Amino acid sequence: MERLPGFRDFYPEPIPHKDVWSADARQYIFGKWREAARRYGFREYDGPPLESLELFTTKSGAEIVGQLYNFTDKGDRAIALRPEMTPTLARMVAAHERAYKKPIKWFALPQLFRYERQQKGRLREHFQFNADIFGERDAAADAELIALLIDTLRSFGLTAEDFVIRLSSRNAWQEFYERGVPGAERGTEGEYQFYQVIDKLERTPPEETEKKLAVLGFSLDIVNRFIEAGEPTVELKAMLDNLDARGLGDFVKVDYRVIRGLAYYTGPVFEAFDRKGEFRAIAGGGRYDNLVKLISGGKVNLPALGFGLGDVVLLELLIARGLLPQFDGGVDVFVLIEDETRRPDSLKLIQDLRSAGRVVEYSLTTAKPDKQFKRAQELKAAHTARVEAGSMVRVRNLSTGAERTVTAAEVGELIGLTNVLPHPGPLREQPSRFKP
Amino acid sequence: MERLPGFRDFYPEPIPHKDVWSADARQYIFGKWREAARRYGFREYDGPPLESLELFTTKSGAEIVGQLYNFTDKGDRAIALRPEMTPTLARMVAAHERAYKKPIKWFALPQLFRYERQQKGRLREHFQFNADIFGERDAAADAELIALLIDTLRSFGLTAEDFVIRLSSRNAWQEFYERGVPGAERGTEGEYQFYQVIDKLERTPPEETEKKLAVLGFSLDIVNRFIEAGEPTVELKAMLDNLDARGLGDFVKVDYRVIRGLAYYTGPVFEAFDRKGEFRAIAGGGRYDNLVKLISGGKVNLPALGFGLGDVVLLELLIARGLLPQFDGGVDVFVLIEDETRRPDSLKLIQDLRSAGRVVEYSLTTAKPDKQFKRAQELKAAHTARVEAGSMVRVRNLSTGAERTVTAAEVGELIGLTNVLPHPGPLREQPSRFKP
């Protein structure tokens, strides 16, 4: 039986086949995402992978249905697998925003689904790092969000030579549009069509763009001059100064060719790209100050901004730049059982070491000593340990070859320093409020 | 707009409402699951949440469709949201087992879905810790798996007074059945019906059980005597001895009332229960030596065993026993910006501290000093830091009240020890094989 087209199987490394993905690499990426978000004070949330279809059509219009995994459930509800996280987040924030101090800084690592017409190798699901801020109109929030995106990418070893955040603003384009169409009202169909043309600028032949712009009352020349000038708006200037103060100025540039296709952005927008231009956008985001009001049916009004960073392009980029590590199970010690009469004592040692937090492997059944040792090497175990006469344990460091005989109680300490790393930005546990 | 019935929203703590769940508690549970699995040398995998419907009906028969979230996709495929992980795992193992040394020890933390007739408050999704071993017929593998289950539960602070693993065996019941129905062939409908009666023994009035057993040629009395004797089979004896050697004997007992409803178990089976009997089963599992062969259409034949441990009953139990901690964002330092001319220097300090792995918060915009300090306290920040004249930084430990003035470079070290915990059983990174 086969898996569905467009879905991924994630296997432990080493990867057995080019057609499957690394579960270890996925967890590595998730770990970096979580750590970066926590360092920035973002808190984790999650919602259901299934939502009512209406939640998505309210935000994006009926056209989105063509791209969704949607169906009718046994209770006759029109539902869909989430194609993006923002509608769920807006719903959740609107429901309980009063319980949280502003600004709300939240993140999630959802799996998202799209059913687009099938193209060979095109995925129908991916994972995304979503980070959002609610309740702050000041550009300082936009800068904080972009700094998080930059530091997330930096945490993988990527530098300012590898990627850049192209910074733009819906406000800048809105003013430009209004100068071109004096007296135009906000949110007209014409304005939206204009944004669509700008969004496709880099992928469309100039003649075609020229024609489309003419219909809307603009020339390509005036659009190009606006882009080339790249004069930052007041809000973009504030963001650039803020990021400069953090020492992150090299990672951003104003680039008005970025406008983001979706209708709901309201202020600064941005996309992360690799500098060489080999890949699709790594991440994208911006302000959407009206969405919470829309989703909550007018009950809650909160300014908002956020970004989404997918796992697929990021993974391609890390591989291309030689930045994706290889993973193993991190075995601290392989316990050799060469004499079956020592199996009970060996099991006790194994139990004690695991209880002390060590990663321990051993042969479940009787096996020749050289086969056990070979297995320890295959697993890249840091040490072997063998219970000997008088319950003493012979420990061997497999990288230095050094051997020592110690008591069972001393083994943990002897091998202890191999894998003890500082824990980056953990959740801190408090005494339980549920304690009776 | 509302979320779908039976689905959960996960919010950061403190929880705003009794109707929502804690994302922090969920991540705490996931963390403990992952750490326990890694200490035991299990490696993580994952598969798609959507699979072809056939994968599930092949394993469990057409009856299962009534309990599934199943639908026809736009490509006219009969598909379903996974109700359990084992069919996906069997499919994945069968596809690439040759690339992995045996025994294969894998785990996953999938979200699973069931569409059962609606009952108030009944969930339609949950998360499950799945751990499985492939390629080992010896009872040593069953003992290793059960030890993992025990240590996973112990890692939450649960003891032998809180839970017990009830150990049983399909083989014992099969022999019992064959003694009662001499010459019976294996895998008959009668045998399966008999197991169903045993499975429901504790929830069915004795008269009813008596009647059902009579039809199958058994008396309740002989069944009860077999259960009361509880004579361990050879394989169960080996497992008990193995767990005893590890010092885990107190956590298991033979109890033939456990048989597991599903048709596909073939050997030892087990369930974890709270000692007080207040909750449904915490976890369950056993051997399923024929499933890989069935799912692979006869291509691959591998003995297998595994368990599933859900998040919902576990969470109820932890709360009831006062073992669920309360969580906060673990803020290491709140940077106070009381003078806006110092904001650039403060942003630099914030950036440096975050880059060094610290969790840092601050006020995005101008705020009164006492309001900033109050926010630091609300966030349970361990320290505050304030940039002063000459780029010196005044650091205050909020639990001791101690204050010190240090250079910006020294702040990280001063607050460094608060959150640095040993990292339990991490994946170890190796140099990338992708490096150009």
Interface residues (C-beta under 8 A of the other chain):
Chain A: M1 E2 R3 L4 P5 F7 R8 D9 F10 Y11 P12 P14 P16 H17 V20 A23 D24 R26 Q27 Y28 E35 R38 R39 Y40 G41 R43 E44 Y45 D46 G47 P48 P49 L50 E51 S52 E54 L55 T58 Y69 F71 T72 D73 K74 G75 R77 I79 L81 R91 M92 A95 H96 R98 A99 Y100 K101 P103 W106 Q111 F113 Y115 Q118 E125 E136 D138 A140 A141 E144 A147 D151 D241 N242 A245 R246 G247 L248 I295 G297 I319 G322 L323 L324 P325 Q326 F327 D328 G329 G330 V331 R343 P344 D345 L347 K348 I350 Q351 R354 S355 G357 R358 V359 V360 E361 L364 T365 R375 E378 L379 K380 N419 V420 L421 P422 H423 P424 G425 P426 L427 R428 E429 Q430 P431 S432 R433 F434 K435 P436
Chain B: M1 E2 R3 L4 P5 F7 R8 D9 F10 Y11 P12 P14 P16 H17 V20 A23 D24 R26 Q27 Y28 E35 R38 R39 Y40 G41 R43 E44 Y45 D46 G47 P48 P49 L50 E51 S52 E54 L55 T58 Y69 F71 T72 D73 K74 G75 R77 I79 L81 R91 M92 A95 H96 R98 A99 Y100 K101 P103 W106 Q111 F113 Y115 Q118 E125 E136 D138 A140 A141 E144 A147 D151 D241 N242 A245 R246 G247 L248 I295 S296 G297 I319 G322 L323 L324 P325 Q326 F327 D328 G329 G330 V331 R343 P344 D345 L347 K348 I350 Q351 R354 S355 G357 R358 V359 V360 E361 L364 T365 R375 E378 L379 K380 N419 V420 L421 P422 H423 P424 G425 P426 L427 R428 E429 Q430 P431 S432 R433 F434 K435 P436
